Amino acid sequence: MAATALIHLIGPALHRYFLSDAASRAHADDLLQETWLRIHRVRHTYRSGEPVLPWFYAIARHVRIDHFRKLSRTTAREEKLTDASETVAGSSDPAAMEELDALLAPLPA
């Protein structure tokens, strides 16, 4: 099948492209899989007769950019739990401590 041959031919090069700046091999694998899914979804946009390799890499580049945008939005909203718990634990407000104890009471040890 032509699709299988194409994946075996182009897949390793795209995987190396993602490995160059991915945090791990698993992230590179995920980005490669997302790229193949996106290629399949937008295959109708390929212009017959045009070089296919630049089209693949443009899609891969957009997948990588989308991944880093999503990652930056996610990490920007995260708060360290240690910071929040130290704030409440370091508080001398007995009402805050009672509220914390009440919230923690139903949790298993």
N, CA, C and O of each residue as an XYZ file, in Angstrom:
436
protein
N       0.843     -1.171      0.000
C       0.000      0.000      0.000
C       0.897      1.246      0.000
O       1.948      1.264      0.640
N       0.481      2.251     -0.702
C       1.274      3.468     -0.866
C       1.414      4.247      0.444
O       2.474      4.814      0.711
N       0.368      4.283      1.255
C       0.427      5.022      2.514
C       1.451      4.406      3.461
O       2.197      5.128      4.123
N       1.493      3.088      3.529
C       2.463      2.404      4.383
C       3.879      2.675      3.913
O       4.768      2.931      4.725
N       4.092      2.621      2.616
C       5.423      2.900      2.071
C       5.834      4.346      2.370
O       6.990      4.611      2.698
N       4.904      5.255      2.257
C       5.189      6.660      2.541
C       5.555      6.869      4.018
O       6.483      7.613      4.336
N       4.824      6.212      4.901
C       5.103      6.319      6.336
C       6.490      5.768      6.654
O       7.233      6.366      7.432
N       6.841      4.636      6.058
C       8.159      4.044      6.299
C       9.276      4.887      5.689
O      10.398      4.891      6.197
N       8.984      5.580      4.631
C       9.991      6.394      3.971
C      10.202      7.743      4.674
O      11.342      8.151      4.895
N       9.129      8.424      5.018
C       9.201      9.778      5.581
C       9.190      9.773      7.111
O       9.736     10.687      7.729
N       8.587      8.778      7.722
C       8.431      8.718      9.178
C       9.720      8.907      9.973
O       9.742      9.722     10.895
N      10.796      8.184      9.651
C      12.031      8.356     10.436
C      12.597      9.781     10.381
O      13.098     10.280     11.388
N      12.523     10.426      9.241
C      13.036     11.799      9.127
C      12.180     12.760      9.950
O      12.715     13.650     10.611
N      10.866     12.592      9.917
C       9.988     13.441     10.726
C      10.213     13.180     12.216
O      10.171     14.104     13.028
N      10.450     11.928     12.564
C      10.708     11.585     13.965
C      11.994     12.259     14.452
O      12.033     12.785     15.564
N      13.030     12.245     13.638
C      14.276     12.935     13.999
C      14.041     14.437     14.135
O      14.625     15.089     15.000
N      13.198     14.969     13.291
C      12.847     16.397     13.366
C      12.252     16.722     14.738
O      12.595     17.740     15.338
N      11.372     15.868     15.228
C      10.751     16.099     16.529
C      11.700     15.779     17.681
O      11.624     16.411     18.735
N      12.578     14.819     17.497
C      13.534     14.477     18.555
C      14.523     15.609     18.815
O      15.075     15.714     19.910
N      14.747     16.455     17.813
C      15.746     17.510     17.961
C      15.417     18.488     19.081
O      16.325     19.080     19.665
N      14.141     18.667     19.391
C      13.808     19.603     20.469
C      12.711     19.089     21.395
O      12.187     19.856     22.202
N      12.357     17.827     21.298
C      11.328     17.272     22.181
C      11.936     16.952     23.541
O      13.131     16.679     23.654
N      11.104     16.991     24.559
C      11.564     16.708     25.913
C      11.950     15.240     26.076
O      12.833     14.908     26.866
N      11.290     14.374     25.333
C      11.580     12.950     25.440
C      11.197     12.251     24.147
O      10.572     12.833     23.260
N      11.584     11.006     24.066
C      11.231     10.199     22.890
C       9.715     10.021     22.807
O       9.147      9.997     21.715
N       9.073      9.899     23.948
C       7.614      9.741     23.969
C       6.923     10.981     23.398
O       5.939     10.861     22.669
N       7.438     12.174     23.727
C       6.861     13.402     23.155
C       7.065     13.427     21.645
O       6.162     13.812     20.902
N       8.236     13.022     21.194
C       8.501     12.987     19.757
C       7.560     12.005     19.074
O       7.063     12.282     17.982
N       7.311     10.860     19.704
C       6.382      9.871     19.145
C       4.975     10.458     19.037
O       4.292     10.276     18.029
N       4.553     11.164     20.087
C       3.218     11.776     20.080
C       3.096     12.841     18.990
O       2.078     12.922     18.302
N       4.133     13.648     18.841
C       4.108     14.691     17.811
C       4.090     14.074     16.411
O       3.414     14.583     15.516
N       4.823     12.994     16.223
C       4.818     12.315     14.926
C       3.432     11.753     14.625
O       2.927     11.886     13.510
N       2.831     11.133     15.617
C       1.490     10.587     15.414
C       0.492     11.699     15.088
O      -0.342     11.549     14.195
N       0.582     12.817     15.817
C      -0.304     13.951     15.541
C      -0.075     14.474     14.130
O      -1.024     14.873     13.454
N       1.168     14.473     13.684
C       1.483     14.943     12.328
C       0.818     14.059     11.289
O       0.220     14.561     10.338
N       0.919     12.737     11.464
C       0.286     11.836     10.490
C      -1.234     12.005     10.485
O      -1.866     11.942      9.431
N      -1.812     12.219     11.658
C      -3.264     12.447     11.712
C      -3.643     13.738     10.998
O      -4.632     13.790     10.265
N      -2.853     14.768     11.218
C      -3.138     16.050     10.574
C      -2.932     15.964      9.064
O      -3.709     16.531      8.297
N      -1.893     15.259      8.639
C      -1.668     15.069      7.198
C      -2.879     14.384      6.580
O      -3.337     14.749      5.498
N      -3.385     13.384      7.291
C      -4.561     12.671      6.778
C      -5.780     13.605      6.696
O      -6.540     13.554      5.729
N      -5.959     14.458      7.719
C      -7.107     15.375      7.733
C      -7.036     16.444      6.654
O      -8.066     16.853      6.118
N      -5.821     16.902      6.328
C      -5.691     18.008      5.371
C      -5.131     17.551      4.024
O      -4.635     18.367      3.247
N      -5.207     16.263      3.752
C      -4.626     15.748      2.511
C      -5.253     16.380      1.272
O      -4.632     16.415      0.209
N      -6.462     16.871      1.403
C      -7.135     17.512      0.265
C      -6.482     18.844     -0.115
O      -6.725     19.359     -1.206
N      -5.650     19.410      0.780
C      -5.012     20.694      0.484
C      -3.720     20.536     -0.320
O      -3.171     21.520     -0.815
N      -3.239     19.303     -0.447
C      -2.013     19.092     -1.218
C      -2.303     19.325     -2.692
O      -3.276     18.811     -3.243
N      -1.430     20.117     -3.319
C      -1.582     20.406     -4.750
C      -0.763     19.399     -5.557
O       0.460     19.339     -5.430
N      -1.426     18.636     -6.361
C      -0.767     17.629     -7.177
C       0.304     18.271     -8.056
O       0.081     19.311     -8.675
N       1.452     17.637     -8.095
C       2.551     18.151     -8.893
C       3.538     18.984     -8.092
O       4.657     19.224     -8.546
N       3.135     19.430     -6.899
C       4.028     20.201     -6.028
C       4.897     19.225     -5.231
O       4.512     18.072     -5.036
N       6.068     19.679     -4.770
C       6.903     18.812     -3.936
C       6.179     18.456     -2.631
O       5.618     19.329     -1.970
N       6.196     17.195     -2.276
C       5.450     16.734     -1.109
C       6.236     16.922      0.195
O       5.632     17.141      1.245
N       7.549     16.840      0.148
C       8.357     16.941      1.366
C       8.198     18.290      2.074
O       8.009     18.298      3.291
N       8.263     19.414      1.388
C       8.029     20.694      2.079
C       6.620     20.785      2.685
O       6.431     21.403      3.732
N       5.656     20.178      2.035
C       4.289     20.169      2.552
C       4.234     19.389      3.861
O       3.601     19.831      4.819
N       4.905     18.208      3.910
C       4.965     17.413      5.138
C       5.630     18.193      6.269
O       5.127     18.231      7.392
N       6.765     18.813      5.958
C       7.496     19.521      6.997
C       6.762     20.776      7.468
O       6.891     21.162      8.629
N       6.010     21.403      6.604
C       5.203     22.558      7.033
C       4.142     22.112      8.030
O       3.891     22.790      9.026
N       3.530     20.984      7.761
C       2.527     20.453      8.685
C       3.195     20.065     10.003
O       2.668     20.360     11.076
N       4.348     19.408      9.928
C       5.074     19.010     11.137
C       5.465     20.239     11.959
O       5.376     20.228     13.186
N       5.890     21.275     11.283
C       6.267     22.511     11.976
C       5.071     23.107     12.711
O       5.204     23.565     13.846
N       3.907     23.103     12.071
C       2.699     23.631     12.711
C       2.289     22.764     13.910
O       1.836     23.288     14.928
N       2.446     21.449     13.790
C       2.143     20.560     14.912
C       3.055     20.884     16.087
O       2.600     20.956     17.229
N       4.343     21.080     15.808
C       5.309     21.391     16.857
C       4.982     22.746     17.504
O       5.029     22.870     18.728
N       4.658     23.740     16.710
C       4.311     25.065     17.236
C       3.054     24.974     18.103
O       3.008     25.545     19.193
N       2.044     24.262     17.623
C       0.811     24.105     18.405
C       1.099     23.417     19.737
O       0.533     23.783     20.767
N       1.979     22.419     19.710
C       2.342     21.697     20.930
C       2.992     22.642     21.939
O       2.620     22.642     23.113
N       3.956     23.447     21.495
C       4.641     24.352     22.409
C       3.723     25.467     22.903
O       3.861     25.916     24.041
N       2.801     25.916     22.079
C       1.824     26.915     22.533
C       0.937     26.341     23.629
O       0.692     26.984     24.650
N       0.460     25.122     23.401
C      -0.382     24.468     24.394
C       0.397     24.237     25.680
O      -0.131     24.436     26.774
N       1.640     23.823     25.552
C       2.486     23.579     26.716
C       2.722     24.864     27.508
O       2.681     24.857     28.739
N       2.968     25.958     26.803
C       3.218     27.222     27.503
C       1.955     27.735     28.192
O       2.036     28.306     29.280
N       0.790     27.538     27.571
C      -0.463     27.951     28.216
C      -0.719     27.110     29.459
O      -1.176     27.629     30.477
N      -0.430     25.826     29.382
C      -0.660     24.928     30.507
C       0.262     25.253     31.665
O      -0.184     25.354     32.809
N       1.535     25.416     31.378
C       2.493     25.677     32.457
C       2.327     27.073     33.038
O       2.654     27.293     34.204
N       1.830     28.012     32.259
C       1.634     29.368     32.770
C       0.537     29.406     33.829
O       0.558     30.270     34.706
N      -0.409     28.491     33.761
C      -1.529     28.477     34.709
C      -1.285     27.571     35.914
O      -2.065     27.587     36.866
N      -0.232     26.797     35.882
C       0.034     25.872     36.978
C       0.588     26.606     38.187
O       1.322     27.586     38.064
N       0.224     26.113     39.338
C       0.769     26.620     40.585
C       1.407     25.448     41.311
O       0.902     24.325     41.271
N       2.505     25.718     41.965
C       3.149     24.676     42.747
C       2.334     24.432     44.001
O       1.990     25.370     44.721
N       2.028     23.175     44.261
C       1.243     22.838     45.436
C       2.013     23.118     46.719
O       1.419     23.483     47.734
N       3.318     22.950     46.680
C       4.105     23.199     47.887
C       3.986     24.655     48.305
O       3.912     24.952     49.497
N       3.967     25.569     47.336
C       3.841     26.993     47.664
C       2.503     27.288     48.328
O       2.450     28.017     49.319
N       1.437     26.735     47.797
C       0.108     26.987     48.340
C      -0.037     26.374     49.725
O      -0.599     27.002     50.621
N       0.463     25.152     49.913
C       0.317     24.503     51.217
C       1.184     25.176     52.268
O       0.794     25.248     53.433
N       2.360     25.673     51.877
C       3.212     26.370     52.829
C       2.559     27.677     53.281
O       2.708     28.091     54.431
N       1.843     28.313     52.374
C       1.165     29.563     52.721
C       0.107     29.310     53.781
O       0.012     30.053     54.758
N      -0.693     28.262     53.594
C      -1.749     27.958     54.558
C      -1.133     27.402     55.842
O      -1.545     27.778     56.939
N      -0.141     26.501     55.709
C       0.470     25.896     56.888
C       1.231     26.937     57.706
O       1.274     26.850     58.933
N       1.822     27.904     57.043
C       2.578     28.940     57.740
C       1.685     30.022     58.324
O       2.159     30.916     59.025
N       0.402     29.940     58.037
C      -0.534     30.959     58.507
C      -0.801     30.767     59.997
O      -0.901     29.641     60.485
N      -0.912     31.864     60.694
C      -1.225     31.795     62.125
C      -2.725     31.976     62.355
O      -3.177     32.068     63.496
N      -3.492     32.027     61.265
C      -4.938     32.218     61.359
C      -5.589     30.888     61.734
O      -5.573     29.953     60.934
N      -6.160     30.786     62.935
C      -6.770     29.514     63.349
C      -7.958     29.119     62.478
O      -8.218     27.929     62.300
N      -8.686     30.094     61.932
C      -9.837     29.768     61.080
C      -9.367     29.094     59.793
O     -10.008     28.161     59.309
N      -8.252     29.564     59.241
C      -7.710     28.958     58.025
C      -7.247     27.536     58.299
O      -7.433     26.647     57.468
N      -6.646     27.320     59.459
C      -6.178     25.983     59.820
C      -7.352     25.034     60.043
O      -7.280     23.868     59.655
N      -8.426     25.509     60.657
C      -9.610     24.683     60.863
C     -10.239     24.312     59.520
O     -10.668     23.176     59.319
N     -10.290     25.272     58.612
C     -10.843     25.017     57.285
C     -10.004     23.982     56.549
O     -10.546     23.087     55.900
N      -8.682     24.100     56.647
C      -7.789     23.130     56.016
C      -7.982     21.755     56.622
O      -8.047     20.763     55.895
N      -8.073     21.677     57.938
C      -8.299     20.387     58.615
C      -9.628     19.770     58.180
O      -9.718     18.558     57.989
N     -10.647     20.594     58.025
C     -11.957     20.099     57.601
C     -11.904     19.556     56.176
O     -12.561     18.564     55.861
N     -11.129     20.201     55.327
C     -11.006     19.731     53.946
C     -10.190     18.450     53.855
O     -10.454     17.597     53.008
N      -9.201     18.320     54.729
C      -8.327     17.150     54.687
C      -8.907     15.944     55.432
O      -8.483     14.814     55.185
N      -9.856     16.158     56.327
C     -10.404     15.092     57.168
C     -10.960     13.904     56.372
O     -10.696     12.763     56.749
N     -11.721     14.122     55.283
C     -12.284     12.957     54.572
C     -11.254     12.169     53.740
O     -11.550     11.074     53.264
N     -10.076     12.716     53.573
C      -9.066     12.038     52.755
C      -8.409     10.907     53.546
O      -8.207     11.030     54.754
N      -8.076      9.810     52.871
C      -7.380      8.720     53.568
C      -5.978      9.139     53.964
O      -5.368     10.006     53.338
N      -5.478      8.509     55.014
C      -4.140      8.842     55.513
C      -3.115      8.509     54.457
O      -1.919      8.712     54.672
